Amino acid sequence: MGLCLIVLLACAGCVAEEEPIPVLPPSDVDQSTPSEEDRYAAMEMATLESYMQDAASYAAVAGKDDALAAFGDPLGEYTHDGWYIYAYDNECILLAHPYEPQSLGLDRSGWTDSRGLPVIRMGRDVALAGGGFITYLYPKPSEEGIDEAAYAIYEPKLGYVLPAGEGWWIGSGVALADLTPDGSYPGIVGDMISLVGDGAAYALAEGDEAALAEISDLDGRFVNANGHYLYAYRYDGTLIGHPYLPEKIGSNLYDREDIYGMRTIEALATTAGEGGGFVVFIWPNPDEGNREELKIGYVLPVNDEWWLGSGVYLSEVTGEYTPL
């Protein structure tokens, strides 16, 4: 089979959180020219897409049974260096997975990542629509396999799904931190994380009132050249700072559900309350007619009263829109 050559780097890419977080100056870096890191990330995303197209082509030629055997083989040609293929039917029954043999035959339609994103249902829907990139939180495989109960080691992952034949589909993914040669995150994601760190540090240095006023200022330091911005909430889900939704400030959005029923603000608030980190969720993109898109969010606590965060739409990372 013509399996594409995969160039992989084994890098962890964890975001270190140290105290105190330094206050960063507003970014004035020219983002118009892709950096070496962004070019590398684009190459790795193309490799993931080619890897998946190769697997789908193999399934079409070899047939479902042989393809599932190949995809589920931990020593097979499609499983190496942390890369692997998983397969589901259209009812979200797991058909093949080299690191989850104990789950074969199970209905995984209700499975969510560590923050509540219904990854399998979403992947199924994207595959049935023709396929494309998705994103979610998931642990990397180790020599012992994959421990889906180990929520502390979940990390952002860029996935790709495709239909594989009548009634079934396949997927794979790569950690976002493996999209760069040094194990950091793609530039636009790294800039967003820095923006959140800057906001938390500013709030600690300048106080709540000054920080919330700056967060809500369209011309302030927390609306950057990439169009990213900070938002701020109390832990009960009350919006207290936002540059684009001033009319919503004071509203409680804790119970807000997305198109899959994920309670987004609750997930973000819970993550911030546990010390901060990533949450992948679905949110309308105002720059694209408020279409629903996957978004990679990052949040940090400020104090016991409130937290802040920001996010990057998946289409900003991949350059492609994935219909949901």
Secondary structure, DSSP 8 states (H G I E B T S, - for coil): ------------------SS-----------SS--HHHHHHHHHHHHHHHHHHHHHHHHHHH-HHHHHHHHT-TTSTT-BTTB--EEEETT-BEEE-TT-GGGTT-B-TT---TTS--HHHHHHHHHHTT-EEEEEEE---BTTB--TT-GGG-EEEEEEEEEEETTEEEEEEEEGGGGSTTS---HHHHHHHHHHHHHHHHHHHH-HHHHHHHHT-TTSTTB-TTS-B-EEEETTSBEEE-SS-GGGTT-B-TT-B-TT--BHHHHHHHHHHTT-EEEEEEEEEGGGTTEEEEEEEEEEE-SSSEEEEEEEEHHHHHSS----
